[in-house]
């Protein structure tokens, strides 16, 4: 403490500095209302008497199981492919890495239906890679469960790349340099030094990727279609039920909201921990 300030004055100064300007409360309230009121409207529309039956119907359970399975597989693929990519983007000094980063993050801003069309014209029967796979193996990727996984991975992987790349940049390379100076090989440095430093960010990225994959709709319906038991995930089931049984669509929407809130609650502490680390 300098200048003879008393603890009471210092505490008062901190309290004043921490106050939120009154002018910010109005737009903040409007923003909160924009997010919460639609959810409240959905709750008011929910038929709670039929809710258990709607959520446990055969179609709903099929869609839920398929969503959880494909989202889990796509999340694993995001980790296996996205972590190395994030480290390369963070550590690489080659020219054009900024352009490469922009391409990698493109699914974050690209309309999902456009991503679905891109996948369809790459892996479909008329796509050059899809045609090659069809001719050599007889396998057709579109409108299969594998297509759901690919679409989910396409839209979800940037979330993991952003989380991990930011953590790599924030951590710096001091510890890795010391380990290399002591004679550790690159793979040992990666597994013993880099990976432990990235665990909080990786955990946050995994949860966010899983949530994004679970809620994917546009790329899935364009590239994989909506075949019950094969490609119809929970968001697609909501879309299908919206035209047949509105109560069922509302119930499934509520289920997706509950899952999303649970994911955010799980991811938030890890994200904060990663920033502090």
N, C-alpha and C positions, 0 to 999 in steps of 0.2 A: 504494500500500500504506500503510495507516494503523496507528498503534499499535505500530509496530516489528515487525510480524509478518514472519517469515522466509518465503521462497518455499516451503520444504519444508512448513511448517505449513499454509500456504494450500492447497497441492496435496493434503495429507492431508485437510483439511476438505472439499475438493471431492469427493474420492474417497469419503469417508464419506457425504456428502450424496447421492451418486449411487447408492449401494447400494440394491438392491431388498429390501424387508423379506421375511424368510423366509416369513412367513405368506401372502404373495401367490403363492408358487411352486406351492402345491397347486392352487388354483383355476385358475391360469394353465396348469398342465400338463393339467388336465382339459379346459379349453377347447381347447387345442391338439390333444388326443387326439380330441375331438368333431369337429374339422374334418378331421384327417389320417387317422384310422383308416378312415372310409368310403372314402376315396380309395385307401388301401392295399388294402382289401377288393376294390375294383373291379379294381385291378391284379392281385391274386391270382386273380381270376375270369377275366381276359382270356386268350383263346386266341391267344397270340402267333404260333403257327404259321400260323393262318388270318387273322391281323390284316391283312396287305396285301391279301388277296383280299376281305375284308369291307369294308375302307375304299374299295376301288376298284370295288365293284359298281356297276351302272348306277343303282340306286335311291339309293345313298349319294352318288354323284357329282352326281346331279340335285338331291338335297336340299342338298348343300353349295354348289353353284353358286347355287341359288335363295336360300339363306340369305345368302351373301355379297353378292349383288346387291341384295336387298331391304334388308338391313341398311345397305349403303352409301347407297342412295337415302333411306332414312328418316333416316340421320345428316345428310345434306345438308339435309333438311327441318327437322330439329331445329336446325341452325345458322341457317338462313334465318328461322325463326319464333321460335326460343328466345332468340337473342341480343337482338333488339329487346325481347322480352317481359321478359327479365331486367333490361335497362337501365331500362325503364319501371317495373318493380317496385322497383328500387333507388333511382331518382331521383324517383319520383312522390310528391307530397305531398297527393294527393286523399284524401278520406275513403273508408274501405272498402277501402284497398289491402291491409290485412291479411287481410280475407276473400278478396279476389281471389288473394292469394298462397296461401292455404290451398286454394282450388279448383284452382289450377295444380299444386300439389304433391300433390293427391289421388291420382293414379296410383301414387305411391310407397307408399301404405299400402292402396290398394284392391286386393282380390283380382283378378288379371288376368281371370278368367272374368267377373266383374261388369263390368269395362271392356269386354269383348267383347260382352256382352249390351247394354250401353249403346250401343255403336257399331252393333250390329245393329238396335236399335229406333230409331236415328236415321237410318241410311243404308239400312236394309232396305226391302223393298217396302211394308211397312206403316208405316215411319217417315215423318214429314212431309218431311224433306229428301230421303230416298231416293225417296219417291213423286214429288216434284217433279223430281228428276233423271231418273227413269224416264220421266215424261210428256213432259218437254221435250227430252230427248236420246236416250231409248231405252236408256240405259246402266244396268246393274244392278251396283252396287259389291260387295255381299257375294259371297264364294266366288270371288274373283278375285285375281290377283297384287296388284292395287292395294289390295285389302282387307288383304293381308298388310302392305304398306307403311304403311297408315294405322294398323293395330293396333300395329305396332312403334314408329311415331312417337308414338303416344298414351302408351305406357308408358315410352319412352326419353327424351322431351324434358325431363321434370322433372330428370333428372340433369344435363343441360347448363344448365338454368335455375339450379339450385342453385349450380353451380360458378361461373358467370359473375356471378350476382347477388352472391354473397359477395365476389368479387374487386372488383366495382364499389364495394361498400360499404367494403371495406378500403382501396381506393386513394384514396377521398375525391374531392373535386371541385376541389382547389386548382389543379392543372395546367389543368384545363378552364376555370376562372375566369380564370386568367392569359391563356390563349389568347383567350378571349372579350373580355377587356379590350383586347388588342392588335388587335382588329378581326376576328378569325376568325369566319366564319359557323358556325352550328350543325353543318352537315354536315361542314365542314372540321375542326371540333373533334372530331367523332365519328371521322372516318377517320384523322386525323393524331395525335390525342392519346389518345382513349379506347381505340380498337382496339389499338394497340401495348401499352398497359398491361394489356389483358385476354388477350393471346396465351397466356401460360402456363396460365391457368385455362381458356381456350377449348380449348386442346389436350387438357387433362385431361378436360374435359367431353365433347369429341368422342369420345375413346377409350372413356370409360365409356358413352356413349350407344350407340356401335357395339356394345359388348359386351352391353349390355342388350337391344338389338334382336336381336342374333344368338341370344340365349338365350330369346327370348320364346316362350311356349307357350300359356298360357291364353286370352288375348285373341284370338290367332291362330286357334286351333281353333274358338272360339266364333263368331267373325265371318267367318273366311275358310274354315273347313273344312280338310280334309286330303286334297286332290286331288293325286295324284302328278304332278310336273312343273308344277303350277300354283300350289298353295298349301302343299304339304308341305315345310316347311323341315326343317332338321336335327333340332331338338328333337321335331318331330312324327314324323319318321322313326324316332327312338329309341322313341317311344311305340308306333308301329305294329310295329316289329320286336320289341318286348318280348313280344308275344303270338305271334309267328311264329318268330323266331330269336333266342334270348337272347344268343348269342355276338355276333351283329351289333349288337344293342342295346348291349351292353357296349363293343364296339369304338367305336361312334359316341359313346357317352358319354365314353370316354377321349379321343376327338378333341376334344370340346367342352371338356373339362377343360384340355387342352393349350392350346387357343386362349384360354381364360379366363386361364390363368396368363401367357401371352404378353401379353395385354392389360393385366393388372395390372402386369407388369414395365414396360411402356411408359408406363402412366399414372402410376405412383407417383413417378418423378423429377419429372415435370411438375407434379404436385400439390404436391410439396414446394417446388419452385421458385416456384410461384404463391404459396404461403404466405409464403415469404421475401421475395418481391417486394412 
